[in-house]
Amino acid sequence: MKSLLAEVNISEGRNLDVVEKVKLALLEKEDIRLIDLDSDKDHNRTVFTYIGEPDAILEATKRLAAKAIELIDMTKHEGSHPRMGAVDVVPFIPVKNITTEEAVKIAREFGKFLGGLGVPVYYYEDAATKPERMSLVKIRKGQYEALPEKMKNPEWEPDEGPHEFVPKSGATVTGVRFPLVAFNVNLKTENIEIGKKIVKAVRGATGGYKYVRAIALSLEDKKMVQVSMNLVNYEKTPIPRVMETIRSEATRYGVLIDGAELVGPVPLMALEEVLKHYLQVHDFSMEQIYY
């Protein structure tokens, strides 16, 4: 059996009635398994993570996206997390007995469907149509607010859908990628500048770890600053290495870590280095785990 994972990010994390309606559309048929649903009020964002056979995942993602596009109005959206569309990012991740090429075909079929609904769509990572569109960060630069001018540039014409700004839906990015780890660390400070300095130390684009993407966010409800990260290759940059770097950098500014969070499901292999590092079991093997 082939297994494909989808990790869909929508720009709504406060109105839980909307989130519930999107969830019901996703689960209209009982042919996929919802692994995780994570709504964040500060980010104003919800991540749906689910797994199933490729065709079932494709159809379920179409249902989810159509309902989200219907209910979410980006002209009214505010949140601390970068975003450019109601259905913001739709990555498909090959899990079992499915090639990257097969997953790209699914992503492209989804993109054509969404474009047919009148949503501008960009392909990224393994589905990218241009080298400069490999990176989500580059595509999303300037966020939703930059789209009206950005889309006038021929270099940023969408891969699918209308070639002009659509205020209500914004634009969507979809593609195929390696399973990343969404990892956030909360700091006991309200000073966003300290968060930005710590981000600079760990983020690949500013001299930190090549496979770490990071931003500093203010968590107003919690009166803290968050270092919000995507570890895009946990094999080459393991979780403990990033965690301890943040701890060390925070100490420089007299700031303590309040806690950390893993958003959505985590590949089991990503936890191997966590066990080895913090339990000091250097001869540990994942084959020792049973369930």
PENORCOR-V606262 format. One record per run of one state. SS is the DSSP state (H for helix, E for strand, C for the rest). FROM is the first residue (numbers start at 1). LEN is the number of residues. If there is no record, write none. Layout:
ss->{SS:SS}
from->{FROM:FROM}
len->{LEN:LEN}
This chain:
ss->{C:E:C:H:C:E:C:E:C:H:C:H:C:E:C:E:C:H:C:E:C:H:C:H:C:H:C:H:C:E:C:E:C:E:C:H:E:H:C:E:C:E:C:E:C:H:C:E:C:H:C:H:C}
from->{1:3:11:16:27:32:41:45:53:54:72:74:77:85:86:87:97:100:117:120:126:131:134:136:140:143:151:154:157:160:161:170:177:181:188:192:203:204:207:209:210:212:220:224:232:239:253:257:264:268:280:286:289}
len->{2:8:5:11:5:9:4:8:1:18:2:3:8:1:1:10:3:17:3:6:5:3:2:4:3:8:3:3:3:1:9:7:4:7:4:11:1:3:2:1:2:8:4:8:7:14:4:7:4:12:6:3:3}
